[in-house]
Amino acid sequence: MNPKSMTWTGRVLTGVFTLFMLSASIPPKLLGMPIAGETLAQLGWPPGYALPIGILELICLALYLIPRTSLLGAVLMTGLLGGAMATQIRAESPLFSHILFGLYLGLFMWGGLWLRSPQLRALFPFARVAAEKS
């Protein structure tokens, strides 16, 4: 894959991740929508935690979208997604639709960052290792 197509693919993955966060995750929490509190209550969290979680998500997303702080934002968002996965495990939610959803989001987020960042690709290269001849 050439660098230009990698960058554009990364931007698309980043866009999909961003659109999900800005449409389905962050607004219900920041706007105090009943679904956010109800969902948290079903998972064992007090409903009052919706706003702080929404603010944290927004901060992490903003850091992720700023090129100079994108790595910090991705690391912080990974922690947040890990906490969401742990909550789903504790609530004994379904594996593929609920527990692993944080993993799916993380793959879009990190995949987008890796594809659009030559520095990250240099740090974490995916290279084929040639088999040694005996």
C-alpha positions as a Markdown table, in Angstrom:
| # | Residue | x | y | z |
|---|---|---|---|---|
| 1 | Met | 0.0 | 0.0 | 0.0 |
| 2 | Asn | 1.5 | 3.4 | -0.9 |
| 3 | Pro | 1.8 | 6.1 | 1.7 |
| 4 | Lys | -1.0 | 8.3 | 0.2 |
| 5 | Ser | -3.6 | 5.5 | 0.3 |
| 6 | Met | -2.5 | 4.5 | 3.8 |
| 7 | Thr | -3.0 | 8.0 | 5.0 |
| 8 | Trp | -6.5 | 8.3 | 3.4 |
| 9 | Thr | -7.5 | 4.9 | 4.7 |
| 10 | Gly | -6.3 | 6.0 | 8.1 |
| 11 | Arg | -8.4 | 9.2 | 7.8 |
| 12 | Val | -11.5 | 7.2 | 6.9 |
| 13 | Leu | -11.0 | 4.9 | 9.9 |
| 14 | Thr | -10.4 | 7.9 | 12.2 |
| 15 | Gly | -13.6 | 9.5 | 10.7 |
| 16 | Val | -15.7 | 6.4 | 11.4 |
| 17 | Phe | -14.4 | 6.3 | 15.0 |
| 18 | Thr | -15.0 | 10.0 | 15.5 |
| 19 | Leu | -18.5 | 9.9 | 14.0 |
| 20 | Phe | -19.5 | 7.1 | 16.3 |
| 21 | Met | -18.1 | 8.9 | 19.4 |
| 22 | Leu | -19.7 | 12.2 | 18.4 |
| 23 | Ser | -23.1 | 10.7 | 17.5 |
| 24 | Ala | -23.8 | 7.7 | 19.7 |
| 25 | Ser | -21.5 | 7.9 | 22.7 |
| 26 | Ile | -20.7 | 11.4 | 23.8 |
| 27 | Pro | -23.9 | 13.5 | 23.2 |
| 28 | Pro | -26.3 | 11.3 | 25.3 |
| 29 | Lys | -24.0 | 11.6 | 28.2 |
| 30 | Leu | -23.3 | 15.4 | 27.9 |
| 31 | Leu | -27.0 | 16.2 | 27.2 |
| 32 | Gly | -28.2 | 14.2 | 30.1 |
| 33 | Met | -30.4 | 12.0 | 27.9 |
| 34 | Pro | -32.3 | 9.4 | 29.9 |
| 35 | Ile | -30.8 | 6.5 | 27.9 |
| 36 | Ala | -27.3 | 7.4 | 29.2 |
| 37 | Gly | -28.4 | 7.2 | 32.9 |
| 38 | Glu | -30.5 | 4.1 | 32.3 |
| 39 | Thr | -27.7 | 2.3 | 30.6 |
| 40 | Leu | -25.2 | 3.1 | 33.3 |
| 41 | Ala | -27.7 | 2.0 | 36.0 |
| 42 | Gln | -28.2 | -1.3 | 34.2 |
| 43 | Leu | -24.4 | -1.8 | 34.3 |
| 44 | Gly | -24.3 | -1.0 | 38.0 |
| 45 | Trp | -23.0 | 2.6 | 37.8 |
| 46 | Pro | -24.8 | 5.6 | 39.4 |
| 47 | Pro | -26.6 | 7.7 | 36.8 |
| 48 | Gly | -24.7 | 10.8 | 37.9 |
| 49 | Tyr | -21.5 | 9.4 | 36.3 |
| 50 | Ala | -22.8 | 9.9 | 32.7 |
| 51 | Leu | -21.7 | 13.6 | 32.5 |
| 52 | Pro | -18.1 | 13.0 | 33.8 |
| 53 | Ile | -17.7 | 10.0 | 31.5 |
| 54 | Gly | -18.9 | 12.0 | 28.5 |
| 55 | Ile | -16.5 | 14.8 | 29.4 |
| 56 | Leu | -13.6 | 12.4 | 29.6 |
| 57 | Glu | -14.6 | 10.8 | 26.3 |
| 58 | Leu | -14.7 | 14.3 | 24.7 |
| 59 | Ile | -11.3 | 15.3 | 26.0 |
| 60 | Cys | -9.8 | 12.0 | 24.9 |
| 61 | Leu | -11.3 | 12.4 | 21.4 |
| 62 | Ala | -10.1 | 16.0 | 21.1 |
| 63 | Leu | -6.6 | 14.9 | 22.1 |
| 64 | Tyr | -6.8 | 12.0 | 19.6 |
| 65 | Leu | -7.8 | 14.4 | 16.7 |
| 66 | Ile | -5.0 | 16.9 | 17.3 |
| 67 | Pro | -2.0 | 15.6 | 15.5 |
| 68 | Arg | 0.5 | 16.7 | 18.1 |
| 69 | Thr | -1.4 | 14.9 | 20.9 |
| 70 | Ser | -3.0 | 12.0 | 19.0 |
| 71 | Leu | -0.9 | 9.4 | 20.6 |
| 72 | Leu | -1.7 | 10.6 | 24.1 |
| 73 | Gly | -5.4 | 10.8 | 23.1 |
| 74 | Ala | -5.3 | 7.2 | 21.8 |
| 75 | Val | -3.6 | 5.9 | 24.9 |
| 76 | Leu | -6.1 | 7.6 | 27.2 |
| 77 | Met | -9.1 | 6.5 | 25.1 |
| 78 | Thr | -7.7 | 2.9 | 25.2 |
| 79 | Gly | -7.9 | 3.1 | 29.0 |
| 80 | Leu | -11.5 | 4.4 | 28.8 |
| 81 | Leu | -12.5 | 1.6 | 26.4 |
| 82 | Gly | -10.8 | -1.0 | 28.6 |
| 83 | Gly | -12.9 | 0.2 | 31.5 |
| 84 | Ala | -16.0 | 0.0 | 29.4 |
| 85 | Met | -15.1 | -3.6 | 28.5 |
| 86 | Ala | -14.4 | -4.5 | 32.2 |
| 87 | Thr | -17.8 | -3.1 | 33.1 |
| 88 | Gln | -19.5 | -5.2 | 30.4 |
| 89 | Ile | -17.7 | -8.3 | 31.7 |
| 90 | Arg | -18.8 | -7.6 | 35.3 |
| 91 | Ala | -22.4 | -7.1 | 34.1 |
| 92 | Glu | -22.1 | -10.5 | 32.2 |
| 93 | Ser | -23.1 | -8.9 | 28.9 |
| 94 | Pro | -23.0 | -10.8 | 25.6 |
| 95 | Leu | -19.4 | -11.3 | 24.4 |
| 96 | Phe | -19.4 | -10.2 | 20.7 |
| 97 | Ser | -22.0 | -7.5 | 20.8 |
| 98 | His | -21.2 | -5.8 | 24.1 |
| 99 | Ile | -17.9 | -6.9 | 25.8 |
| 100 | Leu | -15.8 | -6.8 | 22.6 |
| 101 | Phe | -17.4 | -3.6 | 21.3 |
| 102 | Gly | -14.7 | -1.6 | 23.0 |
| 103 | Leu | -12.1 | -3.7 | 21.2 |
| 104 | Tyr | -13.8 | -3.0 | 17.9 |
| 105 | Leu | -13.7 | 0.7 | 18.5 |
| 106 | Gly | -10.1 | 0.5 | 19.6 |
| 107 | Leu | -9.1 | -1.3 | 16.4 |
| 108 | Phe | -10.7 | 1.5 | 14.4 |
| 109 | Met | -9.0 | 4.2 | 16.5 |
| 110 | Trp | -5.5 | 2.6 | 16.6 |
| 111 | Gly | -5.8 | 1.4 | 13.0 |
| 112 | Gly | -6.6 | 4.9 | 11.8 |
| 113 | Leu | -3.8 | 6.4 | 13.8 |
| 114 | Trp | -1.3 | 3.8 | 12.6 |
| 115 | Leu | -2.2 | 4.2 | 9.0 |
| 116 | Arg | -2.1 | 8.0 | 9.0 |
| 117 | Ser | 1.1 | 8.3 | 11.1 |
| 118 | Pro | 4.5 | 7.4 | 9.6 |
| 119 | Gln | 6.1 | 7.9 | 13.0 |
| 120 | Leu | 3.8 | 5.3 | 14.6 |
| 121 | Arg | 4.4 | 2.9 | 11.7 |
| 122 | Ala | 8.1 | 3.2 | 12.2 |
| 123 | Leu | 7.7 | 2.5 | 15.9 |
| 124 | Phe | 5.4 | -0.5 | 15.4 |
| 125 | Pro | 6.2 | -1.9 | 12.0 |
| 126 | Phe | 4.3 | -4.9 | 10.6 |
| 127 | Ala | 7.1 | -6.6 | 8.6 |
| 128 | Arg | 7.3 | -10.0 | 7.2 |
| 129 | Val | 10.1 | -12.0 | 8.6 |
| 130 | Ala | 11.9 | -14.2 | 6.1 |
| 131 | Ala | 12.4 | -17.7 | 7.2 |
| 132 | Glu | 16.0 | -18.6 | 7.9 |
| 133 | Lys | 17.6 | -21.1 | 5.6 |
| 134 | Ser | 19.2 | -24.0 | 7.4 |
